Amino acid sequence: MTRKVIIALSVIIMLAVVGCAQNTTPGSSASTPFIGGVIGLEMGFVESAPPKEVFDGGDFSFDTEVRLNNVGEAFVKKEDVFVKISGIDPSEFSKTASQLVKNPDDDLESTKKDADGAIIEGTETFVSFPDFNHKSQLSGNTPFTFRADVCYKYKTIANAKACYKEDLLDTTDTNVCTVNGDKTAYNSGAPVAITSFKEQASGKDKVSFVFTVEHVGSGNVFKLSQKCDDTVRANEDRVLVKIDTGLPGLSCSGLSDGSDTSGYVTLHSGKRVIRCTQTLSESDRTDFEKVVIIDLDYDYEEFIETGVLVKHAGS
């Protein structure tokens, strides 16, 4: 084999490897329902808003602007997002407290995966707080912390395949599917997820599901529609859980303020285990798989911080 041929083959192999690497992006598979991930809204301060350094004395006006990007898989209405600037005395920077809380101007479309596995990016939007101005005179250069708290409603959808058998007690029957054992739970991109799902035969006409709801993000979880109010302890770590097997005869334990298949749970150390029992009718006694859909709804809060040095302009 000549040197030129060897080089040509090497180039072809390298291109093939690169092509394969580009096609193995996590979440891009068309054979799974979701992209996944542990982030809902990604956030950050826009560069130079606020600036790293400003001056006192009322001659230096500046803006603060927060960028929001929906990298998760839940749609968020603009009225369900609240951005609050804190860390400073509003009046010291020519503001009132009410001027430091805003909604974005636009809804936040979710990140999506199409039927072929291609990822369609979610919406990016901005929340602007204009015209900060430190009007008083400081005795010297003083650092301040600008903090943005972002509270928003979010949702997780999880899927897991359950197995049903004509004879649920026959543990040797593995045709079509297997009842007993751990099943894969697929989650939409969000900071709360179903991290385990186990199915077990519980009788000749019953199966049980045991699954874990877990906080996997870096922020704080609150009861839905409470605007992340941490002054009420009962709002913290609360998630609304809805389970749908597509079949009658489902009953779940551990849910409050709801029904047999829907209600709130409180996460302890970031987790909560829920048990459900599915009773099968005679007409359902055959071998088949069916997707169990679990919806998780909650408020979610995260924050970002940056430092601003207010310099003394001198007399």
C-alpha positions as CSV (number, residue, x, y, z in Angstrom):
1,M,0.0,0.0,0.0
2,T,1.5,3.3,-1.0
3,R,2.0,6.2,1.3
4,K,-0.6,8.3,-0.5
5,V,-3.2,5.6,-0.2
6,I,-2.5,5.3,3.6
7,I,-2.9,9.0,4.1
8,A,-6.1,9.1,2.1
9,L,-7.6,6.2,4.2
10,S,-6.5,7.9,7.4
11,V,-8.4,11.1,6.4
12,I,-11.5,9.1,5.5
13,I,-11.4,7.3,8.9
14,M,-10.9,10.6,10.8
15,L,-13.9,12.2,9.0
16,A,-16.0,9.1,9.8
17,V,-15.1,9.4,13.5
18,V,-15.9,13.1,13.6
19,G,-19.2,12.4,11.9
20,C,-20.1,9.8,14.5
21,A,-19.2,12.0,17.4
22,Q,-21.4,14.8,16.0
23,N,-24.3,12.4,15.8
24,T,-24.1,11.2,19.4
25,T,-25.1,14.5,21.1
26,P,-26.9,13.6,24.4
27,G,-30.6,13.9,23.9
28,S,-30.5,14.0,20.1
29,S,-31.7,10.4,19.7
30,A,-35.1,10.0,17.9
31,S,-35.7,6.8,19.9
32,T,-36.2,8.6,23.3
33,P,-39.0,10.9,24.2
34,F,-37.1,13.8,25.7
35,I,-33.9,15.8,25.5
36,G,-33.4,15.6,29.3
37,G,-31.2,17.7,31.5
38,V,-31.5,19.3,35.0
39,I,-32.0,23.0,34.1
40,G,-35.2,24.8,33.4
41,L,-34.4,28.5,32.9
42,E,-30.7,29.4,32.4
43,M,-29.9,32.9,33.5
44,G,-27.2,35.5,33.7
45,F,-26.4,39.2,33.8
46,V,-25.9,40.8,30.5
47,E,-22.3,42.0,30.1
48,S,-21.7,45.4,31.6
49,A,-25.3,45.5,32.9
50,P,-24.5,46.2,35.7
51,P,-20.9,47.4,35.0
52,K,-18.1,46.3,37.3
53,E,-17.4,49.9,38.4
54,V,-19.6,53.0,38.7
55,F,-19.3,56.3,40.4
56,D,-21.2,58.0,43.2
57,G,-22.5,61.6,43.3
58,G,-25.4,61.2,40.8
59,D,-23.4,61.6,37.6
60,F,-23.3,57.9,36.6
61,S,-26.5,56.2,35.5
62,F,-26.4,52.5,34.6
63,D,-28.7,49.6,33.7
64,T,-29.1,46.1,35.1
65,E,-30.3,43.5,32.6
66,V,-31.0,39.8,33.2
67,R,-30.9,37.2,30.4
68,L,-33.3,34.3,30.6
69,N,-33.0,31.2,28.3
70,N,-35.4,28.3,28.4
71,V,-33.1,25.3,28.0
72,G,-35.6,22.9,29.6
73,E,-38.7,21.4,28.0
74,A,-41.6,23.2,29.7
75,F,-43.3,26.3,28.2
76,V,-43.3,29.3,30.6
77,K,-45.8,32.2,30.4
78,K,-44.2,35.6,30.9
79,E,-46.6,36.3,33.7
80,D,-45.3,33.2,35.5
81,V,-41.7,34.5,35.7
82,F,-40.6,37.1,38.3
83,V,-37.2,38.7,38.4
84,K,-36.3,40.6,41.6
85,I,-33.1,42.6,42.1
86,S,-31.9,42.6,45.7
87,G,-28.7,43.1,47.7
88,I,-28.9,46.9,47.6
89,D,-31.0,49.6,49.3
90,P,-33.3,50.7,46.4
91,S,-33.4,54.3,47.5
92,E,-29.6,54.4,47.6
93,F,-29.6,53.7,43.9
94,S,-32.5,56.0,43.0
95,K,-35.1,53.2,42.9
96,T,-38.2,52.0,44.8
97,A,-38.7,48.4,45.9
98,S,-41.5,47.9,43.4
99,Q,-39.3,49.0,40.5
100,L,-37.0,46.1,41.2
101,V,-39.5,43.3,40.5
102,K,-40.5,42.6,36.9
103,N,-41.8,40.0,34.4
104,P,-40.2,39.5,31.0
105,D,-41.9,41.0,28.0
106,D,-42.1,37.6,26.2
107,D,-43.2,34.1,26.9
108,L,-40.4,31.5,27.1
109,E,-40.9,28.7,24.6
110,S,-39.4,25.4,25.6
111,T,-36.5,23.6,24.0
112,K,-37.9,20.8,21.9
113,K,-36.9,17.7,20.0
114,D,-38.6,16.9,16.7
115,A,-39.5,13.5,15.4
116,D,-36.1,13.0,13.9
117,G,-34.3,13.9,17.1
118,A,-33.1,17.3,16.1
119,I,-33.1,19.9,18.9
120,I,-35.0,23.1,18.5
121,E,-33.7,25.7,21.0
122,G,-36.0,27.5,23.4
123,T,-36.7,31.2,23.8
124,E,-34.1,33.7,25.0
125,T,-35.5,36.9,26.5
126,F,-34.3,39.8,28.7
127,V,-35.6,41.7,31.8
128,S,-34.2,45.2,32.0
129,F,-34.0,47.5,35.0
130,P,-32.8,50.9,33.8
131,D,-31.4,54.0,35.3
132,F,-29.7,53.0,38.6
133,N,-27.8,55.9,40.0
134,H,-25.9,56.3,43.3
135,K,-26.7,59.9,44.0
136,S,-25.2,60.3,47.4
137,Q,-21.5,60.8,48.2
138,L,-19.6,57.9,49.7
139,S,-16.6,58.4,52.0
140,G,-14.6,56.1,49.7
141,N,-14.8,53.3,47.2
142,T,-17.4,50.7,48.3
143,P,-18.4,47.3,46.8
144,F,-22.0,46.3,46.5
145,T,-23.7,43.0,45.6
146,F,-26.3,43.0,42.9
147,R,-28.4,39.8,43.2
148,A,-31.2,38.7,40.8
149,D,-33.7,36.1,42.1
150,V,-35.7,34.4,39.4
151,C,-38.9,32.6,40.3
152,Y,-40.9,30.7,37.7
153,K,-43.5,28.0,37.3
154,Y,-42.1,24.8,35.7
155,K,-43.2,21.3,34.8
156,T,-41.5,17.9,34.4
157,I,-43.1,15.1,32.3
158,A,-41.7,11.6,32.9
159,N,-42.4,8.4,31.0
160,A,-41.8,4.8,32.1
161,K,-43.1,1.6,30.5
162,A,-45.1,-0.7,32.6
163,C,-45.5,-4.4,31.8
164,Y,-48.8,-6.2,32.1
165,K,-49.4,-10.0,31.9
166,E,-52.2,-12.3,31.5
167,D,-50.7,-14.3,34.3
168,L,-48.9,-11.7,36.6
169,L,-47.7,-14.4,39.0
170,D,-45.7,-16.3,36.4
171,T,-42.2,-14.9,36.9
172,T,-40.7,-17.2,34.3
173,D,-42.8,-15.6,31.5
174,T,-40.5,-13.0,29.7
175,N,-42.4,-12.8,26.4
176,V,-43.2,-9.3,25.4
177,C,-41.9,-7.8,28.6
178,T,-41.0,-8.5,32.3
179,V,-43.1,-7.3,35.1
180,N,-40.8,-7.4,38.1
181,G,-37.8,-5.1,38.1
182,D,-36.4,-1.6,37.6
183,K,-37.7,0.3,34.5
184,T,-36.1,3.2,32.7
185,A,-37.7,6.6,33.5
186,Y,-37.3,9.3,30.8
187,N,-37.6,12.9,32.0
188,S,-38.1,16.1,30.2
189,G,-35.4,18.7,30.8
190,A,-36.2,20.2,34.2
191,P,-34.8,20.6,37.8
192,V,-37.1,18.0,39.3
193,A,-37.2,14.4,38.0
194,I,-38.3,10.8,38.5
195,T,-34.9,9.2,39.3
196,S,-36.1,5.6,39.8
197,F,-39.1,3.5,38.7
198,K,-39.7,-0.1,39.8
199,E,-42.6,-2.4,39.0
200,Q,-43.7,-5.5,40.9
201,A,-46.5,-8.0,40.6
202,S,-48.8,-7.6,43.7
203,G,-51.4,-10.3,43.0
204,K,-53.1,-12.1,40.2
205,D,-54.7,-8.9,39.0
206,K,-52.5,-6.2,40.5
207,V,-49.1,-4.6,39.9
208,S,-47.4,-2.0,42.0
209,F,-45.2,0.9,40.9
210,V,-42.6,2.5,43.3
211,F,-41.0,5.7,42.0
212,T,-38.8,8.4,43.4
213,V,-39.4,12.2,42.9
214,E,-36.1,14.0,43.3
215,H,-34.9,17.6,43.2
216,V,-31.9,17.4,40.8
217,G,-31.3,21.1,40.1
218,S,-29.4,23.7,42.0
219,G,-32.2,26.0,43.1
220,N,-35.2,25.8,45.4
221,V,-38.5,24.0,45.0
222,F,-41.8,25.6,46.1
223,K,-45.5,24.8,46.0
224,L,-47.1,25.7,42.6
225,S,-48.4,29.2,42.1
226,Q,-47.0,30.5,45.5
227,K,-44.4,32.8,43.8
228,C,-41.6,31.1,45.7
229,D,-42.9,32.5,49.0
230,D,-40.3,31.2,51.6
231,T,-42.1,33.0,54.5
232,V,-44.5,30.1,54.7
233,R,-42.7,26.8,55.6
234,A,-45.5,24.7,54.1
235,N,-44.7,26.1,50.6
236,E,-41.1,24.8,50.6
237,D,-40.1,21.5,48.8
238,R,-43.7,20.9,47.6
239,V,-44.4,19.2,44.2
240,L,-47.7,18.5,42.6
241,V,-47.6,14.9,41.3
242,K,-50.1,13.5,38.7
243,I,-49.9,9.8,37.6
244,D,-51.7,8.5,34.5
245,T,-51.5,4.8,33.4
246,G,-54.2,5.2,30.8
247,L,-56.2,2.4,32.7
248,P,-58.9,2.5,35.4
249,G,-58.1,1.1,38.8
250,L,-55.1,3.1,39.8
251,S,-54.5,4.2,43.4
252,C,-51.5,5.9,44.8
253,S,-50.4,6.6,48.4
254,G,-48.5,9.5,49.9
255,L,-50.4,12.2,48.0
256,S,-52.1,15.0,49.9
257,D,-54.8,17.7,48.9
258,G,-55.9,15.7,45.9
259,S,-57.1,12.3,44.7
260,D,-55.9,8.7,44.4
261,T,-53.8,9.7,41.3
262,S,-53.0,13.4,41.9
263,G,-51.8,15.5,44.9
264,Y,-48.9,17.2,46.6
265,V,-45.8,15.6,48.1
266,T,-43.1,17.2,50.3
267,L,-39.6,16.4,49.4
268,H,-37.4,15.3,52.4
269,S,-33.6,15.8,51.8
270,G,-34.6,16.4,48.2
271,K,-36.5,13.2,47.6
272,R,-39.9,11.4,48.0
273,V,-40.9,7.9,47.3
274,I,-44.5,7.2,46.0
275,R,-46.2,3.8,45.7
276,C,-49.1,3.1,43.3
277,T,-51.2,0.0,42.8
278,Q,-52.8,-0.7,39.4
279,T,-55.7,-3.2,39.4
280,L,-56.4,-4.8,36.0
281,S,-59.9,-5.7,34.8
282,E,-60.5,-9.0,33.0
283,S,-60.5,-7.2,29.6
284,D,-56.9,-6.0,30.4
285,R,-55.6,-9.4,31.2
286,T,-53.2,-9.9,28.3
287,D,-49.5,-9.4,27.6
288,F,-48.7,-5.8,26.8
289,E,-46.6,-2.7,27.6
290,K,-48.1,0.7,28.3
291,V,-46.5,4.1,29.1
292,V,-47.0,5.5,32.6
293,I,-47.1,9.3,32.5
294,I,-46.0,11.3,35.5
295,D,-46.4,15.1,35.6
296,L,-44.6,17.2,38.2
297,D,-45.6,20.8,38.7
298,Y,-43.9,23.3,41.0
299,D,-42.5,26.8,41.4
300,Y,-38.7,27.1,41.1
301,E,-36.3,29.7,42.3
302,E,-32.7,30.4,41.4
303,F,-30.4,33.4,41.8
304,I,-27.3,35.0,40.3
305,E,-25.0,37.6,41.8
306,T,-22.4,40.0,40.7
307,G,-20.3,42.7,42.3
308,V,-20.4,46.4,41.6
309,L,-17.7,48.8,42.9
310,V,-19.1,52.2,43.5
311,K,-16.1,54.6,43.3
312,H,-16.0,57.9,45.2
313,A,-15.8,60.6,42.6
314,G,-14.3,63.1,45.0
315,S,-15.5,66.6,45.8
